[in-house]
């Protein structure tokens, strides 16, 4: 089965394809020849994920899914949350976002945080939602060069390395995106077995 993944972020496509395996072929917006930047106007991850997948489904009448991921930091009342990509401005600059986060957390003892991913799948006009969560803490300084976003300052619970110090294979053991993708895959496999 071919699914359009409503994202322009190639890192996310690679992570998601690795999580899903090869039973389903993912096509990014770019590879599907779709050149639009879908707004994320909602104040929940669920709302934004839904917005993206319905936009693609209505425009192209094609089965698709999207995801929205946020970093939620306890000491900052859940910030940056839905604003994770644009925390320090509309240019979505990873370094600026991390700098702002570390500045706001300076002196904070409670550094508990989680990554939360919501996947919205639209199949034949019906929506299904899946969630994945990874608990962890925010480190005091960035470490590692892999990954993207807040990976260099996020240490998953039970890990010695930040996401940015891990290989994709290591990251999969903890990944919120992988957990949400696993729910999606189980659902798709059950659906495929009934057909």
BELBEL-V541124 format. One record per pair of residues at least 12 apart in sequence whose C-alpha atoms are under 6 Angstrom apart, sorted by the first residue. I is the first residue (numbers start at 0). J is the second residue. D is the distance in Angstrom with one decimal. If there is no record, write none. Layout:
i={I & I}
j={J & J}
d={D & D}
This chain:
i={0 & 1 & 1 & 2 & 2 & 2 & 3 & 3 & 3 & 3 & 4 & 4 & 4 & 4 & 4 & 5 & 5 & 6 & 18 & 44 & 44 & 45 & 48 & 48 & 48 & 48 & 49 & 52 & 52 & 62 & 62 & 63 & 64 & 64 & 64 & 65 & 65 & 66 & 66 & 67 & 67 & 68 & 68 & 69 & 69 & 69 & 69 & 70 & 70 & 71 & 71 & 72 & 73 & 73 & 93 & 110 & 110 & 111 & 111 & 112 & 112 & 113 & 113 & 113 & 114 & 114 & 115 & 115 & 116 & 116 & 116 & 116 & 117 & 117 & 129 & 130 & 131 & 131 & 131 & 132 & 133 & 134 & 134 & 135 & 135 & 135 & 136 & 136 & 137 & 137 & 138 & 143 & 143 & 144 & 145 & 146 & 150 & 150 & 151}
j={23 & 23 & 24 & 25 & 62 & 63 & 25 & 26 & 27 & 63 & 26 & 27 & 63 & 64 & 65 & 28 & 65 & 28 & 177 & 67 & 81 & 117 & 65 & 66 & 67 & 119 & 119 & 64 & 65 & 121 & 122 & 121 & 119 & 120 & 121 & 118 & 119 & 117 & 118 & 116 & 117 & 115 & 116 & 81 & 83 & 114 & 115 & 113 & 114 & 112 & 113 & 112 & 111 & 112 & 148 & 136 & 137 & 135 & 136 & 135 & 136 & 133 & 134 & 135 & 132 & 133 & 131 & 132 & 130 & 131 & 175 & 176 & 129 & 130 & 179 & 179 & 175 & 178 & 179 & 175 & 175 & 155 & 156 & 154 & 155 & 156 & 153 & 154 & 152 & 153 & 152 & 163 & 164 & 163 & 163 & 163 & 162 & 163 & 163}
d={5.1 & 5.9 & 4.8 & 5.2 & 5.8 & 5.0 & 5.9 & 4.8 & 5.9 & 4.5 & 5.8 & 5.0 & 5.8 & 5.2 & 5.6 & 5.7 & 4.8 & 5.9 & 5.3 & 5.4 & 5.9 & 6.0 & 5.6 & 4.9 & 5.0 & 5.5 & 5.5 & 5.2 & 5.2 & 5.7 & 5.0 & 5.5 & 5.4 & 4.2 & 5.9 & 5.7 & 5.4 & 5.4 & 4.2 & 5.7 & 5.5 & 5.5 & 4.3 & 5.3 & 5.5 & 5.7 & 5.5 & 5.8 & 4.5 & 5.5 & 5.3 & 4.2 & 5.8 & 5.8 & 5.1 & 5.2 & 5.4 & 6.0 & 4.4 & 5.4 & 5.1 & 5.4 & 4.3 & 5.6 & 5.8 & 5.2 & 5.8 & 4.6 & 5.6 & 5.1 & 5.9 & 5.7 & 5.7 & 4.6 & 5.6 & 4.8 & 4.6 & 4.7 & 4.0 & 4.6 & 4.8 & 5.9 & 5.7 & 5.4 & 4.1 & 4.4 & 5.9 & 5.4 & 5.4 & 4.9 & 4.9 & 4.5 & 4.3 & 5.3 & 4.3 & 5.1 & 4.7 & 4.9 & 4.6}
